[in-house]
Amino acid sequence: MNQVALDEGVEIGKTFAMSRPSSTTFDLVVVGGGVIGSAVAYQVARRSDLKVLVVDKAAGPATGSTGASVAISRCRYTVPEVVRLAYCSQLAYRSWGDFTGLDDPISDYTQLGALWVFDRSQSQLETEYERLRENGVAVDMLSRAEVLNRWPELDLCVEPIDFGDLEQHRCRQGDSFLFENEAGIADPAGANADLVASAQRQGAEVAFGTGVAGLVTDQGRVIGVRLDNGDEVHCSLVVNAAGPWCNEINQMAGAQKRWTLTPTRIQLILREWSGADPRLPITFDGSTDGCYRIERSGSQILLVSPEIPEFMEPISDPDHFEVNPDRNCVETTLAAFQHRVPGIKHVGTSTGLCGLYTINEQDSHPIVGPSEVEGLWLVNGFSGHGFKLAPGIGAMVARSITGNDAPFDPDVDDDLFALDRDPLATSGGVFA
Ligand SMILES: Cc1cc2nc3c(=O)[nH]c(=O)nc-3n(C[C@H](O)[C@H](O)[C@H](O)COP(=O)(O)OP(=O)(O)OC[C@H]3O[C@@H](n4cnc5c(N)ncnc54)[C@H](O)[C@@H]3O)c2cc1C
């Protein structure tokens, strides 16, 4: 990888220097260099000559939602277009060097498969199986015996758990389960850094340590951004990819009052465990609405706490929230995992961290495309699936802006998540 001088403010090996934009005029300014903003920048730069600038107030990539991401790629969604979008993005993660054009990317893809342990009738499962297959996803229906043959340590209870009344819980074993063969995990910080590097390689400029303090407008149209040092950068289009801070940017232009996008604190627990590496699949747990996955070595397990309101705290200021998990959340999450994997032997203490989802309260899906204010586009509200969708979302935005296709583009309409859409019909919750 080429090395350049530090004071040019671009990539140095695998790290990123803070810098200021080299010009006051660009075609496109992307606010936010997380996985979404950097995917948009890369996808626009790779298919056009547009002059692209990404500004991010943080010191480097993956300091927002992206850095806390569990980085699961799976495709089971209710809406067929979302299935296809997730699938094409998964192909990008699975072919990361080809997709990014980098010889030596940081991120890679570990295929673990994803098991859905949900309470569904046989006919519901068959419908889901057909929908996934029709949209290209390699999915199997496994009987209880087949699951236990592969992962004997799992308990296959599908009865929802009431954590307020655990004593009353009576396990009820499920009979059939969906298994996504190609689901897996990537490296969230590495993928974000790779996307920044690939955008730069295609000619985009990326300025970390550069916050947006305001939007510049002219006769009601957004014509640029005002940086935190007072400088103005003018452009034809501003894309708001500010993750949990998206509402602040939208409010600067009086945009996007239709959807409620709530930064929400999500708690993750990391636990050591002993014994053989059981290589459990990614497990979506319908009894608790939590999910689990091993860390790559298999010596740790990463647990997303059950999706119940007391563990999902709305946050009014994304710069200030408690980053350590709550004690009762740790205990409950470990109990939930113990219920799913009863024979597990934990060792040492558990650690954890919290990050922010930006939950779209209406339908758990993002808002992508033009806002009602000319010159401002939105890529906001990913509700816990922004990592897996990022390559495809970047393509949808870039295709709309440039009119050009590129490899790995999704087979979905670019206005799928338009601001003026009706809420998509989903099965609800952030698993949507
Ligand atoms: C605990 C957790 C687990 C998750 N697990 C998964 C998962 O398994 N699979 C999945 O698909 N998704 C998952 N997600 C969701 C996914 O990580 C997010 O949807 C995705 O990272 C959002 O990316 P983003 O670029 O929109 O936001 P961010 O990564 O937050 O990036 C926004 C950027 O904007 C910058 N910014 C903000 N305000 C300004 C400003 N005024 N000026 C300049 N820059 C600004 C910030 O510094 C930040 O870098 C998870 C999220 C969390 C928190």
The ligand as an SDF file (V2000), in Angstrom:
LIG
                    3D

 53 58  0  0  0  0  0  0  0  0999 V2000
  -24.1650   -2.9070   19.6810 C   0  0  0  0  0  0  0  0  0  0  0  0
  -24.4480   -2.8760   18.2130 C   0  0  0  0  0  0  0  0  0  0  0  0
  -24.4970   -4.0650   17.4890 C   0  0  0  0  0  0  0  0  0  0  0  0
  -24.7780   -4.0340   16.1270 C   0  0  0  0  0  0  0  0  0  0  0  0
  -24.7900   -5.2020   15.4320 N   0  0  0  0  0  0  0  0  0  0  0  0
  -25.0290   -5.1760   14.0950 C   0  0  0  0  0  0  0  0  0  0  0  0
  -24.9840   -6.3700   13.3430 C   0  0  0  0  0  0  0  0  0  0  0  0
  -24.6920   -7.4480   13.8700 O   0  0  0  0  0  0  0  0  0  0  0  0
  -25.2490   -6.3000   12.0130 N   0  0  0  0  0  0  0  0  0  0  0  0
  -25.5890   -5.1310   11.3980 C   0  0  0  0  0  0  0  0  0  0  0  0
  -25.8610   -5.1310   10.2070 O   0  0  0  0  0  0  0  0  0  0  0  0
  -25.6170   -3.9700   12.0870 N   0  0  0  0  0  0  0  0  0  0  0  0
  -25.3520   -3.9720   13.4140 C   0  0  0  0  0  0  0  0  0  0  0  0
  -25.3800   -2.8190   14.1240 N   0  0  0  0  0  0  0  0  0  0  0  0
  -25.8170   -1.5940   13.4570 C   0  0  0  0  0  0  0  0  0  0  0  0
  -24.7060   -0.9730   12.6460 C   0  0  0  0  0  0  0  0  0  0  0  0
  -23.5010   -1.0370   13.3640 O   0  0  0  0  0  0  0  0  0  0  0  0
  -25.0680    0.4730   12.3340 C   0  0  0  0  0  0  0  0  0  0  0  0
  -26.3320    0.5070   11.6820 O   0  0  0  0  0  0  0  0  0  0  0  0
  -24.0390    1.1180   11.4300 C   0  0  0  0  0  0  0  0  0  0  0  0
  -22.7590    1.0010   11.9930 O   0  0  0  0  0  0  0  0  0  0  0  0
  -24.3850    2.5860   11.2550 C   0  0  0  0  0  0  0  0  0  0  0  0
  -23.3270    3.1700   10.5500 O   0  0  0  0  0  0  0  0  0  0  0  0
  -23.3100    4.7220   10.2970 P   0  0  0  0  0  0  0  0  0  0  0  0
  -22.1790    4.9830    9.4100 O   0  0  0  0  0  0  0  0  0  0  0  0
  -24.6760    5.1700    9.8840 O   0  0  0  0  0  0  0  0  0  0  0  0
  -23.1120    5.3750   11.7450 O   0  0  0  0  0  0  0  0  0  0  0  0
  -21.7700    5.6360   12.5760 P   0  0  0  0  0  0  0  0  0  0  0  0
  -20.8530    4.5090   12.5390 O   0  0  0  0  0  0  0  0  0  0  0  0
  -22.2320    6.1190   13.9110 O   0  0  0  0  0  0  0  0  0  0  0  0
  -21.0920    6.8200   11.7880 O   0  0  0  0  0  0  0  0  0  0  0  0
  -21.5880    8.1400   11.8660 C   0  0  0  0  0  0  0  0  0  0  0  0
  -20.3990    9.0650   11.8250 C   0  0  0  0  0  0  0  0  0  0  0  0
  -20.8650   10.4170   11.7350 O   0  0  0  0  0  0  0  0  0  0  0  0
  -19.9570   11.2270   12.4200 C   0  0  0  0  0  0  0  0  0  0  0  0
  -20.6030   12.4860   12.7510 N   0  0  0  0  0  0  0  0  0  0  0  0
  -21.6720   12.6610   13.5520 C   0  0  0  0  0  0  0  0  0  0  0  0
  -21.9920   13.9560   13.6260 N   0  0  0  0  0  0  0  0  0  0  0  0
  -21.1120   14.6310   12.8510 C   0  0  0  0  0  0  0  0  0  0  0  0
  -20.9080   16.0130   12.5370 C   0  0  0  0  0  0  0  0  0  0  0  0
  -21.7080   16.9720   13.0390 N   0  0  0  0  0  0  0  0  0  0  0  0
  -19.8880   16.3400   11.7210 N   0  0  0  0  0  0  0  0  0  0  0  0
  -19.0610   15.3710   11.2020 C   0  0  0  0  0  0  0  0  0  0  0  0
  -19.2020   14.0640   11.4840 N   0  0  0  0  0  0  0  0  0  0  0  0
  -20.2160   13.6950   12.2880 C   0  0  0  0  0  0  0  0  0  0  0  0
  -19.5730   10.4030   13.6420 C   0  0  0  0  0  0  0  0  0  0  0  0
  -18.3340   10.8190   14.1860 O   0  0  0  0  0  0  0  0  0  0  0  0
  -19.5390    8.9960   13.0760 C   0  0  0  0  0  0  0  0  0  0  0  0
  -18.2340    8.5850   12.7320 O   0  0  0  0  0  0  0  0  0  0  0  0
  -25.0390   -2.7970   15.4760 C   0  0  0  0  0  0  0  0  0  0  0  0
  -24.9460   -1.6060   16.1930 C   0  0  0  0  0  0  0  0  0  0  0  0
  -24.6460   -1.6450   17.5460 C   0  0  0  0  0  0  0  0  0  0  0  0
  -24.5470   -0.3610   18.2890 C   0  0  0  0  0  0  0  0  0  0  0  0
  1  2  1  0
  2  3  1  0
  2 52  2  0
  3  4  2  0
  4  5  1  0
  4 50  1  0
  5  6  2  0
  6  7  1  0
  6 13  1  0
  7  8  2  0
  7  9  1  0
  9 10  1  0
 10 11  2  0
 10 12  1  0
 12 13  2  0
 13 14  1  0
 14 15  1  0
 14 50  1  0
 15 16  1  0
 16 17  1  0
 16 18  1  0
 18 19  1  0
 18 20  1  0
 20 21  1  0
 20 22  1  0
 22 23  1  0
 23 24  1  0
 24 25  2  0
 24 26  1  0
 24 27  1  0
 27 28  1  0
 28 29  2  0
 28 30  1  0
 28 31  1  0
 31 32  1  0
 32 33  1  0
 33 34  1  0
 33 48  1  0
 34 35  1  0
 35 36  1  0
 35 46  1  0
 36 37  1  0
 36 45  1  0
 37 38  2  0
 38 39  1  0
 39 40  1  0
 39 45  2  0
 40 41  1  0
 40 42  2  0
 42 43  1  0
 43 44  2  0
 44 45  1  0
 46 47  1  0
 46 48  1  0
 48 49  1  0
 50 51  2  0
 51 52  1  0
 52 53  1  0
M  END
$$$$
